[in-house]
Structures are given as C-alpha cells and as structure tokens.
Amino acid sequence: MTGPSRSAGRRRRGLAGVALATAAAAGLAGCGGGPASTPGSTAIDYWLWDSVQLPGYTKCANAFEAENPDIDVRITQYGWDDYWSKLTASFVAESGPDVFTNHVSKYPEFVQRGVLLPLESLEATASVDPAEFQPGLAEIWQGPDGSQYGMPKDFDTVGLFYDQATLDEAGLAQADLQDLTWNPDDGGTFEELLARLTVDANGIRGDEPGFDPDNVEVYGLASGGSGGYNGQTQWSWLVGSTGWTFNNQDTWGNEYNFDDPRFKDTMEWYFGLVDKGFLPPFGIVGANPNASQQVGAGTAALAADGSWMIRVYNGLEGVDMGITKVPAGPSGKPSSMYNGLGDSISAQSENPEDAARWVHFLGSDKCQVIIGKEGTVFPARPAGTEAAMETFEAQGIDPTAFTDLVENDNTLLFPVTDHGATITSIMQPVMDELYIGTEDVSVLDEINSKVNALFE
Amino acid sequence: MTAPTAERTTRRSGVPRKRRDDTRLALLFIFPATIGLVAFYFWPLVRGIWLSFTSWDLLSAAEFVGLQNYERMLVDPIFWNAVQVTLYYVVVNISVQTAAALLIALLMQRLAQSTMVRSLILAPYLVSNVVAALVFLWILDFQLGIGNQVLEWLGLGRVGFFTTEEWAIPTIALINVWRHMGYTALLIFAGLQAIPGNLYEAAKVDGASETRTFFGITLPLLRPILGLVLIISVIGSFQVFDTVSVTTDGGPVNASRVLQVYIYQNAFAQFDFGYAAALSVALLIILMIVTFFQYRITRAGQTDLN
C-alpha cells in the first residue's frame, strides 16, 4: 500500500515517527517473541514496515499459531527507510527474515539477485490462483520468468481528501465535487475547483479578481512533493487519465515514457499550479512534504492521497473528513495508480516450507478478513476487501471513491521494472527542479533516454 | 611569521644518556589501539580501494572491472557538482568557525576566567550531530520554525533555509559552526595559554596597541596550533554527512549533495558499492592533497617560540 512517496513524509514526522516506532517496538517486546516460544517449534521471522498494520498482523500471527502449534511467528517492524537498508544488510549477513513484506518498486532487484524463492517451488504455496485476488494483483508479483515472487496482501488507489468545513466556507456542496473533469490545457472543472478553494492573505479566492498568487493562505491542493519517478499520490492520477502509461508493457517493461507529450503536458500543468498560487511552492514545503498535515493545519483544502491514509485523515483533529474521486481526464475516465504489497520468502530461509505455510495463511481469507476488520488497508482478497469496506462504513467513512476505480478498471499500474533505485536517483532531482521551476519539461527528453539506457 | 627555516631547533639534550630500551613496553601499550586501527581503519581502507576496481552489489559476488568506476566518475556531472558543493561547504564552515573560535578563545583568556563559563562554551559540542541537526530543522522550518517566526516579527520575512538551493549549504555549514566552535576554541585556548606572558608585558612596555599585539605576538605564536586545528577541522569538514542526511538529504535538487552523501546514496540506496568505493578513494586523494598543502603552508610542525 504505501509507496516510496509515502516514505517521503517521514522526515517532517521525524520525532513523532521515532516515538511511534519505539512504542511499537516496546509493545512487540512485551507481547510477542523471545522466551514465550514453545520449545521444539520452528521460528519464522516476519518483517513489515507499517506500524499502523502491526496490530492486525499480530492478530493474524496468533490465529496462525493456534492452527500450527509447531510454528512460532516472530514479527519485527522497522520504519520504511530503515526497513530496506536493514533487509539488504541482513541478506548479506545471512540473518534476514524468512518472510517479509515486499514492495513492487524493490522486488525486481531482489529477483535479479536471486534472493527470493519462487512461491510455486514450495508445497503450501505451490498453486497461487490469481483469480482469488482482486484483478491484476497476483500478476504484478510474477517475475519475468513467470514465477510468483509475492503473495498479494492488499491494494491501494488514490483519492481526494478534504475538510467539509473548507468546502462550506467556499460555498461549495459535496455535489460540486462529483464528476470532476480535468485536462492539461485549461485544467477543466478540477482547476476551477482548486481556484475556488484557494484563499489569499486578504481573503480573496483564486477565482476572484485581485487574487494575489504570491501571498496565499490556503492552497487549493496540498503538496506531496515532486513525486519522484512514480508520482503515486502527486501526479500519477492526472497523467494516467490521459491514457499515458509508465512503460511499454504492463510489468517488466524495458522502456519508460517520460518523454511522451501527454506526460510533459501534465507536468507542465501540475507544476504550473505553483505560479497560479494553487499549489504550495517547493520553498515553503521542502522536499518531503506531508499532505495530510497541510489539510490538518488548514493550509491546504484538497489533498490527493492513498487509500492507506484514510485512518490518518479521519483522525485529524478538527477536520470533518470527506473523500471524493479523482477527476476524469482527457480519456473520459478517471485514473488512479493501482498498487499492492506482497509477502515474499527469502531464499536464505532455513525453513522454507514452514515459511510457505505462513505465507499461504497471510494470503488466505482468514488472515485477510482479520486485516480488513482493522480498517487500515484494503486486503487483496475480495472477502478481505469486503471486511475493510464494512469497517470503514461502520465508522461513517465512504471508501467507494477508492474501490470504484478498481471495479471500473480505471487504474494505472505502479511501474514494475528493474533498476528502480537508479531510476529514482535520476528522476528525483529532475522532478524537484521542475517543481522549483528551475528546469523546463523539455529536459524530460534527455532524462528519459538516460533512464532507458539503463535497460540496454 | 618570520621564523628562519634554518633555525630548526628541536630540543635535544646535549649529552646522549644511556637509556633503557622501552620498545617492548611501548609496543605492549600501543597493541590494543593497533587492533582497532588495523581492523577498523587499515583493513577497510585496503578493501575499499580494492572494491573501487570492482562492480559489487552486496548480494552477488564482486566482479573486477579495472578502471571502469574511475572513468565513469570523471564524466559524472553529479560527482563534480558534489566536489564543488563540498568545497563550498568547507570554505564557509572553516572560515566562520575558525574566526569565531579564535574570538571565543581570546575572550576566554582575557575575560571569562570562570570555569563555569568556559565549560558552557563547550556545551554545543556535547550535543550529537543528529540531534543538533534535528533541532535546527525544527527551529528553521519554513512554516512552523520559531526561527522563521522571529524573522517575520522582525519584518525580514521567512527564509527557506533548507528548501532553497542558495540557503541549504550556508545553513548546514553554520549549524556545524555552532556545534564545533566551542571545541575548536578550546584547542586554540590551550595554544594561547602556551604563549609566555612576558611577551605581552614587553609589548605593553613598548606601548603596542591591542591590535598590534594580536597581529605581532598572538597570531604568529599561535600559528602551529592554528595550523593543527585547521588540519583537523578541515578533514572533519570534508566528511560532513549526518547534518546533511538529516536535514536536506542532498537537496534541493543537488544543492547540498556533498561527497559523503553521494557516496552513501550510491552504496546504500543503489547498492553500487564499487562506484561508491571509487568515490571514497577520490575523497581520500582530495584530503591527502589538501592536508599536504595545509601542512606545508602553516608549517604546523614548527614553532617560533624558541
């Protein structure tokens, strides 16, 4: 569920994050591992990065251990940044987890280096039926050799979050947020909405005469940064609605399309919002802004963010959260990035068959319904998704803005290709430059050839 | 700085005394330190140099590629940018830090006699780099930082200390000045203590002004200490990493991507350890050249006190 873009928020949240992680670690030490393990049982180490999901998976592990008394699951949680460096270091030291939560931006490089076991090579996970999961989720975990390298866990899409009160102040009703349209030329009704929601220091709105774009108090759209190479919550939902795709094929493409006119036009429009005063400039928010904090602080009206953030927005103090669907684009349809996490088995595991039993359980209705009931993410199995929907609805949250996109197939896949880390190092500075305004979108031609050269 | 070079007066006792051979005992004393030095410095150094000739991603075996990493480095614009950014950082950091430390040291010698005050000056140095960086990150935050609030009250307007390309390096350099100036001042203060008081008395009798005394006596006699302090602090300054990593992580764009950060990102984000090792060797060479010239120019090995 969380993409690299989510991790971007970490720095600003530094202290709170540390406190959370510590609390989580303490809680873990308290209830979970160590001396409590049954003698003679096999220990399976399981890693994940999202502290919000730790309670759910602890419940899953307990249910699994009740069924399989010979296995002891030990869960460890590290924050996103530490997670990947620790994982790599542990592979080198051969002390890594047996099973770990994996991300599509990272797993291709693990596959290339042979550190993951194909699920079909193990008894418990020998047959993973893609039809048992939401459409497309099993396929993104299939390697170029056709092997299954991850058991689908959950999925995420992008929607627009807002505070009902800001809408009222702007004289808008929820109906004004339905069926929004957008195009890269004049921004459509979506840009009109952003203009309406933007307020300058003199209380003049973005669509009124005398508006001062250099002195804005409330920005129409919250900033999530420049988006790096995938723009998951920043611009992927805009560029996806033009019909553009990242690669020359769904997964394992060997060409990126950052030089496509549709991509360039979208970036020009998106970062052009800064000059119009509808999007906070880089100089104000920095490289790792957190959109939910801007909505919470009332400095931004609308935030495009992932479904994994529902709980965070809902918990913002003094914010009456509303969710609406991303606008329909030139293709006539809305679009959202569609991504899902998976559970992978390390090739270094000493008990791969037992690890596979745990992975099988993680991918079962039983565990995914437990996760769904937690109301944090949408599990990958329809029964789990259903459970999550019910939990959200019981809390008075309507999550259909996220799930409709999947049902109607209005999705853009997260790019699954090799060289993810190097592409990030090439794209991040350039996208930051576009955001700052020191570089023009024409630079994307040269950058795209640089990215594509990696695959030669 | 007028010491005739011919006058190489190393203190040697006139008559060679017959001394017990202490070599064995000396070796015994330095043995524990040597283990650490070899295991944590020499061995990684040798291994690092070897790695710079390989392509290695940690998980697969290292593969010898000859000079390929170095060829790539010479045409890598981000490497050259990192060299420039690092030099810019070092110049800002060292010039301000040394000037401030010298001033503090003089104040310590002339005014602040109390041990309490003198030890307070060292307080910032006791704060860890990461904590200092985090605290300043909050203080100087564009929207929430108290530093920017104050600037606004003063009517100066807010400044994007970590979010604009022109401010990133000066801000980081000054944070580290704040942290290190007390320590540097302490080293210089020790040097000041070593200057004999009678020289100042003589200057006073001759009616020399404060400025004249400073440039005629203090500065020349402090030269070896200043030279040593500069060599140590410049080497430390070139290796700036944690402050950048915590505050900007090299950004905005490449404005604060100093060498160490670029090395780290190549190694631990992209797992290109061979290239990262080559970059580290480049840093080693730069430091060796800089130190060599500093040593020669400041003649840190000699004193004019004799």
Boltz contact constraints between the chains, C-beta under 6 A:
constraints:
  - contact:
      token1: [A, 85]
      token2: [B, 268]
      max_distance: 6.0
  - contact:
      token1: [A, 91]
      token2: [B, 59]
      max_distance: 6.0
  - contact:
      token1: [A, 92]
      token2: [B, 58]
      max_distance: 6.0
  - contact:
      token1: [A, 113]
      token2: [B, 59]
      max_distance: 6.0
  - contact:
      token1: [A, 113]
      token2: [B, 60]
      max_distance: 6.0
  - contact:
      token1: [A, 115]
      token2: [B, 59]
      max_distance: 6.0
  - contact:
      token1: [A, 283]
      token2: [B, 160]
      max_distance: 6.0
  - contact:
      token1: [A, 283]
      token2: [B, 163]
      max_distance: 6.0
  - contact:
      token1: [A, 283]
      token2: [B, 164]
      max_distance: 6.0
  - contact:
      token1: [A, 284]
      token2: [B, 142]
      max_distance: 6.0
  - contact:
      token1: [A, 286]
      token2: [B, 163]
      max_distance: 6.0
  - contact:
      token1: [A, 287]
      token2: [B, 251]
      max_distance: 6.0
  - contact:
      token1: [A, 421]
      token2: [B, 269]
      max_distance: 6.0
  - contact:
      token1: [A, 421]
      token2: [B, 270]
      max_distance: 6.0
  - contact:
      token1: [A, 422]
      token2: [B, 270]
      max_distance: 6.0
  - contact:
      token1: [A, 425]
      token2: [B, 270]
      max_distance: 6.0
  - contact:
      token1: [A, 429]
      token2: [B, 253]
      max_distance: 6.0
  - contact:
      token1: [A, 429]
      token2: [B, 254]
      max_distance: 6.0
  - contact:
      token1: [A, 432]
      token2: [B, 252]
      max_distance: 6.0
  - contact:
      token1: [A, 432]
      token2: [B, 253]
      max_distance: 6.0
  - contact:
      token1: [A, 433]
      token2: [B, 253]
      max_distance: 6.0
